[in-house]
Amino acid sequence: MKRLISIWLLLAAVASGMQAQKTFYTPKDSLCIVNMLRHAPKGAGTLYFARQFLGRPYVAHTLELFDEERLIVNTRQLDCTTLVENVAALTLCARRGATSFESFVQTLRSLRYRAGRQNGYTSRLHYFSDWIADNAKMGFVKEVQMQQAPFTAVQTLSISYMSKHPQAYKALRADTSLVKVIRAQEKELTGMKFRYIPKSRVKNTRALREAVRSGDIIAITCNKPGLDIAHLGFAVWRRDGLHLLNASSIRKKVVDEPMTLGRYLSEHPSFTGIRVVRIGK
């Protein structure tokens, strides 16, 4: 009981400071994070933390609650991106032995915003290719890029979705001047090339097992005009092949997909393959 009271007092003290930095969370969120970090076994990795969220409801647009940009921490409702960000932040904290909620929030902010600086809606890394590049610069992640199989395809980015569909985004509807900034960011990304594994090669092969590790971030490429990545999750190897742990809009919760990733990709015509991102160097 005394330990629980001390945790609540600590969280309350941290909260007063973080609100000034435009952060939003509930006591349940902060306690959840602290408990995960403090009770994680030594050497806990990405999949350990990802599995703590199994069964949590899938809810889209949880970062779009306010008119002004805030760092939102929501462990109760997740989409594919917030699942990946929360798990990445937990993993990075655990690796350096950080167990405080404040450390988690600082890490999440560094992952979510360009160069780790929260400065309005356009400072958020909206496209996952941008997220990968920015976090690779800071040493948080590394994209797996190989010249040989199974990385036999090249994705050339042509990014324009947000600027062409501003009505789909609350902040862009409210302030149309932001569209110009987003368009400039899209222009910077357009033309970049990345090797990826086409879905025809996502099979239970030695080459794939050597290229992809359990716990890697799987970024599913697509042919939808203006987009780079359609969905995110974590790699899970089983005897029958590679699977995906993800926040599923179809299953309405965080799940460890029973079907193999190869089959999953084949059931979505717009999915073209996968890029592979590893947390840490």
ZAMARGU-4260 file (C-alpha; in steps of 0.2 Angstrom, whole numbers, plus 5000, padded with zeros to 4 digits):
<rodrens>
0) 5000/5000/5000 | 5014/5012/5005 | 5023/5008/4988 | 5007/5012/4978 | 5004/5029/4987
5) 5022/5034/4984 | 5020/5030/4965 | 5004/5041/4965 | 5013/5055/4973 | 5028/5054/4961
10) 5016/5054/4946 | 5007/5069/4953 | 5023/5079/4955 | 5028/5074/4937 | 5011/5078/4930
15) 5012/5096/4935 | 5028/5099/4926 | 5023/5090/4910 | 5006/5099/4908 | 5017/5114/4904
20) 5024/5105/4890 | 5007/5101/4882 | 5006/5083/4888 | 4989/5074/4890 | 4986/5057/4899
25) 4976/5050/4913 | 4981/5043/4930 | 4978/5025/4923 | 4990/5028/4908 | 5004/5034/4919
30) 5002/5020/4932 | 5001/5007/4918 | 5018/5014/4910 | 5026/5014/4927 | 5020/4996/4932
35) 5026/4990/4915 | 5043/4997/4917 | 5046/4992/4935 | 5039/4975/4933 | 5048/4970/4917
40) 5060/4956/4918 | 5078/4959/4915 | 5082/4960/4897 | 5064/4962/4892 | 5063/4966/4874
45) 5050/4973/4861 | 5039/4959/4861 | 5037/4958/4880 | 5030/4976/4880 | 5020/4973/4864
50) 5011/4958/4872 | 5006/4969/4887 | 4994/4977/4876 | 4986/4962/4869 | 4967/4964/4869
55) 4967/4983/4871 | 4954/4991/4860 | 4958/4998/4843 | 4953/5016/4842 | 4958/5028/4828
60) 4962/5046/4829 | 4967/5046/4848 | 4980/5059/4845 | 4968/5072/4837 | 4958/5076/4853
65) 4963/5095/4855 | 4964/5110/4844 | 4982/5113/4849 | 4995/5099/4847 | 4998/5089/4863
70) 5009/5074/4867 | 4995/5062/4871 | 4999/5046/4880 | 4985/5033/4879 | 4988/5015/4884
75) 4969/5011/4885 | 4965/5013/4866 | 4978/5010/4852 | 4980/5011/4833 | 4994/5003/4824
80) 5005/5019/4825 | 5002/5022/4844 | 5005/5004/4848 | 5022/5005/4839 | 5027/5021/4847
85) 5022/5016/4865 | 5031/4999/4863 | 5047/5008/4856 | 5047/5020/4870 | 5045/5007/4883
90) 5059/4996/4875 | 5071/5011/4874 | 5067/5015/4892 | 5070/4998/4898 | 5086/4996/4889
95) 5094/5011/4899 | 5086/5006/4915 | 5073/5021/4916 | 5057/5017/4925 | 5049/5034/4928
100) 5034/5040/4918 | 5043/5056/4915 | 5057/5046/4906 | 5044/5037/4896 | 5036/5054/4891
105) 5052/5061/4886 | 5056/5046/4875 | 5039/5046/4867 | 5041/5064/4863 | 5058/5061/4855
110) 5050/5047/4844 | 5035/5056/4839 | 5041/5073/4834 | 5054/5079/4822 | 5071/5080/4830
115) 5062/5076/4847 | 5055/5094/4847 | 5036/5096/4850 | 5031/5112/4841 | 5014/5111/4834
120) 5005/5099/4823 | 5017/5100/4808 | 5032/5095/4820 | 5024/5077/4822 | 5031/5064/4810
125) 5015/5060/4801 | 5022/5049/4787 | 5031/5033/4794 | 5045/5035/4781 | 5049/5052/4789
130) 5047/5044/4806 | 5060/5030/4802 | 5073/5043/4795 | 5071/5055/4809 | 5073/5042/4823
135) 5087/5033/4813 | 5096/5050/4814 | 5094/5050/4833 | 5100/5032/4835 | 5083/5026/4841
140) 5080/5014/4826 | 5089/5007/4811 | 5080/5001/4795 | 5086/4985/4788 | 5092/4987/4770
145) 5100/4974/4760 | 5105/4972/4742 | 5101/4954/4741 | 5086/4943/4743 | 5073/4944/4751
150) 5075/4963/4748 | 5072/4962/4730 | 5060/4977/4727 | 5063/4996/4728 | 5050/5008/4734
155) 5051/5026/4727 | 5041/5037/4737 | 5028/5049/4730 | 5020/5057/4745 | 5005/5068/4744
160) 4990/5061/4753 | 4988/5073/4767 | 4990/5089/4757 | 4977/5081/4744 | 4965/5076/4758
165) 4966/5090/4771 | 4948/5087/4775 | 4952/5070/4782 | 4963/5079/4796 | 4955/5089/4810
170) 4970/5101/4812 | 4971/5104/4793 | 4953/5108/4792 | 4954/5120/4807 | 4970/5129/4800
175) 4972/5128/4781 | 4989/5137/4782 | 4996/5121/4789 | 4993/5112/4772 | 5007/5122/4764
180) 5020/5116/4778 | 5014/5098/4776 | 5016/5099/4757 | 5034/5105/4759 | 5037/5090/4770
185) 5029/5078/4757 | 5040/5086/4744 | 5056/5082/4754 | 5051/5064/4756 | 5046/5062/4737
190) 5059/5053/4727 | 5067/5044/4742 | 5071/5025/4738 | 5070/5011/4750 | 5073/4992/4747
195) 5059/4981/4754 | 5053/4963/4754 | 5039/4960/4741 | 5024/4951/4748 | 5028/4936/4736
200) 5044/4933/4746 | 5036/4934/4763 | 5037/4915/4766 | 5044/4903/4779 | 5062/4903/4771
205) 5079/4904/4778 | 5083/4921/4769 | 5067/4929/4778 | 5072/4922/4795 | 5089/4929/4793
210) 5083/4946/4788 | 5069/4948/4800 | 5070/4946/4819 | 5055/4944/4831 | 5052/4961/4838
215) 5056/4970/4823 | 5044/4984/4817 | 5035/4978/4801 | 5030/4993/4790 | 5018/4987/4776
220) 5021/4996/4760 | 5006/5000/4748 | 5001/5006/4731 | 4988/5018/4737 | 4992/5035/4729
225) 5001/5047/4740 | 5005/5035/4754 | 5021/5026/4759 | 5015/5014/4773 | 4998/5007/4775
230) 5000/4997/4792 | 5012/4994/4806 | 5015/4980/4818 | 5029/4969/4826 | 5037/4953/4819
235) 5033/4937/4828 | 5041/4921/4822 | 5033/4904/4824 | 5036/4887/4817 | 5024/4890/4802
240) 5032/4906/4798 | 5031/4925/4801 | 5016/4933/4810 | 5011/4950/4814 | 5007/4957/4832
245) 4997/4973/4828 | 4983/4985/4833 | 4970/4978/4821 | 4956/4989/4814 | 4948/4973/4807
250) 4948/4963/4824 | 4945/4980/4834 | 4959/4976/4846 | 4978/4972/4848 | 4981/4955/4842
255) 4994/4942/4838 | 4988/4937/4821 | 4984/4919/4819 | 4987/4919/4800 | 5005/4921/4794
260) 5010/4938/4788 | 5012/4931/4770 | 4993/4926/4770 | 4989/4942/4778 | 4997/4952/4765
265) 4989/4942/4751 | 4972/4946/4757 | 4975/4965/4755 | 4977/4969/4736 | 4984/4986/4740
270) 4998/4979/4751 | 5014/4977/4741 | 5027/4971/4754 | 5036/4975/4770 | 5050/4986/4776
275) 5059/4981/4792 | 5064/4993/4806 | 5074/4987/4821 | 5073/4997/4838 | 5091/5002/4843
280) 5106/5001/4832
</rodrens>
